[in-house]
């Protein structure tokens, strides 16, 4: 198995996460914004509580999900080793929503993601983070890779 480097999260960029939250969250009930990991967590912190959504619990669950998804491994010494192999988007579809998109290619460790891992991710978000909907969709393409999209939504 390829080694994984997991670094502690840096503080989110207050200006970026706060400015985006202030600009859209209470002004639109239908949007989605892709952010880097720390800014996404900062954005979710600002949501605080919204029906069953509790930011602190959601963020802790997302951190556990992050640990379940293998990091990138290209070859020895590659500076991109250890990067996340998914993107995160936050937004609203009436209520708060979080998407994780993972484009799977052969040079990612443990690619494709195992079905059991995908189910565990959804269980974490349903049982612990109390998402009303926690789903995943798998799309394959002819180039030998695939795309897994997770969607977590709270009402």
Secondary structure, DSSP 4 states (H G I P E B T S, - for coil): -------PPPPP-HHHHHHHHHHHTTT-SEEEEEE-HHHHHHHHHHH-EETTEEHHHHHHHHHHHHHHSPPB--STT-TTTT--SSEEEEEEESSEEEEEEEEE-TTBTTPSPPHHHHHHHHHIIIIIS--SEEEEEEEE-TTS-EEEEEEEE--
